[in-house]
Amino acid sequence: MSLKVQYNCSNIKWDNVAQTLKLAGMASYAPEIHKKAFENSHNVVFVFDGEKLIGFGRAISDGIYQAALYDLAILPEYQGRGIGRIIVNTIKNSLPNCNIILYAAPGKEGFYEKLDFRKMKTGMGLFCNAANMKNKGFIE
């Protein structure tokens, strides 16, 4: 495995982003929607094995004290190899004084706990499609 980490949106094949999110069981939109979301983010991280996009993540933030981690996804065949840790740590290091929140895909909470994230007692969400989020196990 020959890893390359990229910190901008240059030359990203957005159809690969949409497909990776779908394969990881996460929300997937049209490629141009993902492009806009990543371009409007405070931090982006893309990881390649050679020329193949294998994982990514992004953070929205004020850059001062609050941030949220979104769209962390790794191709299934590359999961468990430390790629997610690289992405999360890169984002954490770029936002050293920020609290970082996220919502984990059901069953992935343990991964984030290993990176010092903790479950919140008062986390709330207002979702455009609450029924879908309930079916996926994100809300009660």
C-alpha positions as CSV (number, residue, x, y, z in Angstrom):
1,M,0.0,0.0,0.0
2,S,1.4,3.4,-1.1
3,L,-0.5,6.0,0.8
4,K,-0.8,9.7,-0.3
5,V,-2.7,12.2,1.8
6,Q,-4.3,15.3,0.1
7,Y,-5.6,18.3,1.9
8,N,-7.7,20.0,-0.8
9,C,-10.4,19.2,-3.3
10,S,-8.2,19.4,-6.5
11,N,-8.7,16.6,-9.0
12,I,-11.2,14.6,-6.9
13,K,-13.5,12.3,-8.7
14,W,-16.7,13.1,-6.9
15,D,-18.5,10.0,-8.2
16,N,-16.0,8.0,-6.3
17,V,-16.8,10.0,-3.1
18,A,-20.5,9.3,-3.6
19,Q,-19.9,5.6,-4.3
20,T,-17.6,5.2,-1.2
21,L,-20.2,6.8,1.1
22,K,-22.8,4.4,-0.3
23,L,-20.5,1.4,0.2
24,A,-19.8,2.5,3.7
25,G,-23.6,2.7,4.4
26,M,-23.6,6.4,4.8
27,A,-25.7,9.2,3.2
28,S,-24.9,9.5,-0.5
29,Y,-26.0,12.3,-2.7
30,A,-25.3,13.3,-6.3
31,P,-21.5,13.8,-6.9
32,E,-21.9,17.6,-7.3
33,I,-23.6,17.9,-3.9
34,H,-20.6,16.2,-2.2
35,K,-18.3,18.5,-4.2
36,K,-20.0,21.6,-2.9
37,A,-20.1,20.2,0.7
38,F,-16.3,19.4,0.7
39,E,-15.4,22.7,-1.0
40,N,-17.4,24.6,1.7
41,S,-15.7,22.8,4.6
42,H,-13.0,24.1,6.8
43,N,-10.7,21.0,6.5
44,V,-10.7,18.2,4.0
45,V,-8.6,15.0,3.9
46,F,-8.4,12.5,1.1
47,V,-6.3,9.4,1.2
48,F,-5.2,7.5,-1.8
49,D,-3.5,4.2,-2.4
50,G,-1.5,5.1,-5.4
51,E,-4.1,6.8,-7.6
52,K,-7.1,5.1,-6.0
53,L,-9.2,7.2,-3.6
54,I,-9.7,4.9,-0.6
55,G,-11.0,7.3,2.2
56,F,-11.8,10.8,3.2
57,G,-13.3,13.1,5.8
58,R,-14.1,16.7,6.3
59,A,-14.7,19.2,9.1
60,I,-16.9,22.2,9.3
61,S,-15.6,24.7,11.9
62,D,-15.2,28.3,13.1
63,G,-11.5,27.4,13.4
64,I,-11.5,28.8,16.9
65,Y,-13.3,26.5,19.3
66,Q,-16.0,24.4,17.6
67,A,-15.9,21.9,14.8
68,A,-18.0,19.0,13.5
69,L,-16.5,15.9,11.6
70,Y,-18.5,14.7,8.7
71,D,-18.4,12.2,5.8
72,L,-15.5,10.0,7.2
73,A,-15.6,7.0,5.0
74,I,-13.1,4.3,4.0
75,L,-13.6,1.8,1.2
76,P,-14.7,-1.5,3.0
77,E,-11.6,-3.4,1.8
78,Y,-9.3,-0.8,3.4
79,Q,-11.1,-0.6,6.7
80,G,-9.1,-1.7,9.8
81,R,-5.8,-0.5,8.3
82,G,-5.4,2.8,10.1
83,I,-6.8,5.0,7.3
84,G,-9.6,6.4,9.5
85,R,-7.1,7.1,12.2
86,I,-5.0,9.1,9.8
87,I,-8.0,11.2,8.7
88,V,-9.3,11.9,12.2
89,N,-5.9,12.7,13.6
90,T,-5.1,15.0,10.7
91,I,-8.3,16.9,11.3
92,K,-7.9,17.0,15.1
93,N,-4.3,18.3,14.7
94,S,-5.5,21.1,12.3
95,L,-8.1,22.2,14.9
96,P,-6.1,22.0,18.1
97,N,-8.3,24.2,20.3
98,C,-11.6,23.0,19.0
99,N,-14.3,20.7,20.5
100,I,-15.2,18.3,17.7
101,I,-18.5,16.6,17.5
102,L,-19.8,14.0,15.1
103,Y,-22.4,11.3,14.8
104,A,-21.0,7.9,14.2
105,A,-22.6,5.3,11.9
106,P,-24.3,2.7,14.1
107,G,-21.7,0.1,15.2
108,K,-18.7,2.4,14.6
109,E,-18.8,4.1,18.0
110,G,-15.9,2.0,19.2
111,F,-13.6,3.3,16.5
112,Y,-14.2,6.9,17.7
113,E,-13.9,6.0,21.4
114,K,-10.3,4.7,20.6
115,L,-9.6,8.2,19.3
116,D,-10.8,9.8,22.6
117,F,-14.3,10.8,21.4
118,R,-17.0,10.3,24.1
119,K,-20.7,9.7,23.9
120,M,-22.7,12.9,24.7
121,K,-25.6,12.8,27.1
122,T,-27.4,15.8,25.5
123,G,-26.7,15.4,21.8
124,M,-29.7,16.3,19.7
125,G,-30.4,16.5,16.0
126,L,-33.0,18.0,13.7
127,F,-33.0,16.0,10.5
128,C,-34.7,16.7,7.1
129,N,-35.6,13.0,6.8
130,A,-36.1,11.9,10.4
131,A,-37.8,8.6,9.4
132,N,-34.7,7.6,7.3
133,M,-32.4,8.5,10.2
134,K,-34.5,6.4,12.6
135,N,-34.5,3.4,10.2
136,K,-30.7,3.6,9.9
137,G,-30.4,3.6,13.7
138,F,-29.1,7.2,14.3
139,I,-32.1,8.4,16.4
140,E,-34.7,6.9,18.6
